[in-house]
Amino acid sequence: MAHHHHDHDPDGGAHGHAGHSHVPDSFGAAFAIGASLNTAFVVAELIFGYSANSLALVSDAVHNFSDVIALLLAWAGAWLAGKRPTDTHTYGYRRASILAALANAGLLLIAVGGIAVEAINRLREPAEVASWTVVWVAALGILINGGTALLFMRGRDTDLNVRGAYLHMAADAAVSLGVVVAALLIMTTGWQWLDPTISLVIALVVLVSGWELARDSVNLALDAVPKGIDLKAVRDYLLTLEGVIEVHDLHIWAMSTSETALTAHLVRPGGHDDAFLHQVCAELSHRFDIHHATLQVEISSETCRLAPAETV
């Protein structure tokens, strides 16, 4: 069973650079467009809110400002993750993307609390019926937040940091939609309680997705095996390599929200040549999307003090 699907990689050594083509393309344009649209929207809401004397609009502007912060956080994380390694930061600043995702998860959960508190207050004492101004501004909010969410849509499953930006935008589009629906229904039925009830439902949805984002980013910060990678499958693959009789000290973790690293000791009594290492690294990159593998080949496992399963 020759590894025939690597014919495009003539010397095997190029994988270190070619492997980076798997990293999702940068979302720089999406961040720039999203941040400027949302900043403009916040300014517009403040102006309209003050002129229409609408507390709802002013508080929504404050809420949308948290979106601008969320986008800037994710953008900074993505930008830092792309910086070159230095003598003091040998991985560059890749982990900044994980910290940004973590911070955004925290922001989302705080926003949920804000929406819920606001809704419960309005259940206790209903606010005045939303005016048409509020409806139009909220409709604009659906467009701006929904449009920005779409820009990040394709990266939401591959990059946790992009997922954080996406969730903030999607959550806000949902809140704006809720405002429009509630306002129109209240105008026809006069049921004031619809507004806060819809808000609570939205808060619940955002809570679930925010919780997932928090859990995943905490896991990455703790060097957990990234979602979508099966450690057992990787171990089994390494054990099938020609001449390898044992695998120990196997670690898989996230360097950034879009890159995965691996280290392992392979016991191969026959020793190894560079072609073997390059082949394994190319296969790890191809099969498992692990682009940063460091392998230590040993002739016998007796001498390695990291061989026992419980030592790290």
Helices and strands as residue ranges (DSSP letters): G 4-6, H 15-18, G 19-22, H 28-51, H 55-81, H 96-124, H 132-152, G 153-155, H 160-189, H 194-221, H 231-239, E 246-254, E 260-267, H 274-288, E 292-298
